[in-house]
Amino acid sequence: MALSTSLETSRPSHLARETALPSAWDEYLTWISFAVPGMLSRGNVDAMGYAIAHAPKLGAFVEIGSFCGLSTCVIAHLRERFAATQPFFTTDAWRFEGQQSGAPLGTSRTVTHDAYRTFVRDSFLRNVRTFCASDLPHTIEMESDPFFEAWTRHATVRDVFDRSARLGGPIAFAYIDGNHTYPFALRDFQNVDAHLVAGGFILFDDSADGSKWEVRDVIDDVMRLGTYEVVAKVPNYLVRKR
Ligand SMILES: C[S@@+](CC[C@H](N)C(=O)[O-])C[C@H]1O[C@@H](n2cnc3c(N)ncnc32)[C@H](O)[C@@H]1O
């Protein structure tokens, strides 16, 4: 692969350009998108760039669902580019939809779901330690419901890097990419909304019009509230609180 000769223009095909927002893409993101696995569309990167550049200064950044850390590394890079100083939290228990603890992974005779989970979690740690070294997020190993319960009572917890982290306070930008079923995605929105400051942003992964994921139904609920405006469809929804 002639990587070095095509960095400016090459993007993995699943990251094809699809948004009217200013491009947030750069050479660095080309490199990490080849090395760090994940499920991040090209439009989401531009939406993250816009949100991070325009996020209120008072409030944290929160990512729900990190997997191997691709979106975490992208957010960390865009934070550096836009000199964002807001605290950065991520939450994931590495309990995947469809995970069957103790069972073989699909038809494999040797690999189990548990080994897969351990591999993904270890990959996250390695990727984030490498690519977010100067801006390590506070990654809390929890599902989002207990995370927000702890956030609401300003709990002090240990992050996956064994540092102390005080949760709580306003949120300026949230990336919702955890459990994609309707009840979970709705609760993630409601929990973020309870803490999101006016002018704060939410990006919903897999929420595009026509998406088969139930998270799309949450967008209808959000718009019915009348307290959010659509900033962009990339094609996933980036919304801002009025
Ligand atoms: C689609 S992946 C995230 C991909 C990642 N944001 C990226 O772009 O590379 C979904 C992740 O959400 C996590 N997850 C599932 N349910 C969750 C929940 N209730 N709370 C937090 N994370 C959850 C899974 O463990 C998985 O790692």
The ligand as an SDF file (V2000), in Angstrom:
LIG
                    3D

 27 29  0  0  0  0  0  0  0  0999 V2000
  -20.4730    1.1150   18.0040 C   0  0  0  0  0  0  0  0  0  0  0  0
  -19.3790    0.7780   19.3220 S   0  0  0  0  0  0  0  0  0  0  0  0
  -18.6020    2.3250   19.6010 C   0  0  0  0  0  0  0  0  0  0  0  0
  -17.6630    2.6960   18.5010 C   0  0  0  0  0  0  0  0  0  0  0  0
  -16.7440    3.8560   18.8200 C   0  0  0  0  0  0  0  0  0  0  0  0
  -17.4790    5.0320   19.3040 N   0  0  0  0  0  0  0  0  0  0  0  0
  -15.9660    4.2150   17.5730 C   0  0  0  0  0  0  0  0  0  0  0  0
  -16.3940    5.1140   16.8330 O   0  0  0  0  0  0  0  0  0  0  0  0
  -14.9320    3.6110   17.3330 O   0  0  0  0  0  0  0  0  0  0  0  0
  -20.4950    0.6750   20.6640 C   0  0  0  0  0  0  0  0  0  0  0  0
  -19.8190    0.5780   22.0310 C   0  0  0  0  0  0  0  0  0  0  0  0
  -20.8150    0.8910   22.9960 O   0  0  0  0  0  0  0  0  0  0  0  0
  -20.6140    0.1100   24.1200 C   0  0  0  0  0  0  0  0  0  0  0  0
  -21.8830    0.0410   24.8380 N   0  0  0  0  0  0  0  0  0  0  0  0
  -22.9470   -0.7780   24.6350 C   0  0  0  0  0  0  0  0  0  0  0  0
  -23.9110   -0.5190   25.5180 N   0  0  0  0  0  0  0  0  0  0  0  0
  -23.4680    0.4980   26.2870 C   0  0  0  0  0  0  0  0  0  0  0  0
  -24.0040    1.1890   27.4070 C   0  0  0  0  0  0  0  0  0  0  0  0
  -25.2170    0.9030   27.8840 N   0  0  0  0  0  0  0  0  0  0  0  0
  -23.2600    2.1590   27.9630 N   0  0  0  0  0  0  0  0  0  0  0  0
  -22.0330    2.4850   27.4640 C   0  0  0  0  0  0  0  0  0  0  0  0
  -21.4710    1.8490   26.4270 N   0  0  0  0  0  0  0  0  0  0  0  0
  -22.1840    0.8630   25.8540 C   0  0  0  0  0  0  0  0  0  0  0  0
  -20.1170   -1.2270   23.5960 C   0  0  0  0  0  0  0  0  0  0  0  0
  -19.3830   -1.9010   24.5960 O   0  0  0  0  0  0  0  0  0  0  0  0
  -19.2900   -0.7830   22.3840 C   0  0  0  0  0  0  0  0  0  0  0  0
  -17.9180   -0.7030   22.7270 O   0  0  0  0  0  0  0  0  0  0  0  0
  1  2  1  0
  2  3  1  0
  2 10  1  0
  3  4  1  0
  4  5  1  0
  5  6  1  0
  5  7  1  0
  7  8  2  0
  7  9  1  0
 10 11  1  0
 11 12  1  0
 11 26  1  0
 12 13  1  0
 13 14  1  0
 13 24  1  0
 14 15  1  0
 14 23  1  0
 15 16  2  0
 16 17  1  0
 17 18  1  0
 17 23  2  0
 18 19  1  0
 18 20  2  0
 20 21  1  0
 21 22  2  0
 22 23  1  0
 24 25  1  0
 24 26  1  0
 26 27  1  0
M  CHG  2   2   1   9  -1
M  END
$$$$
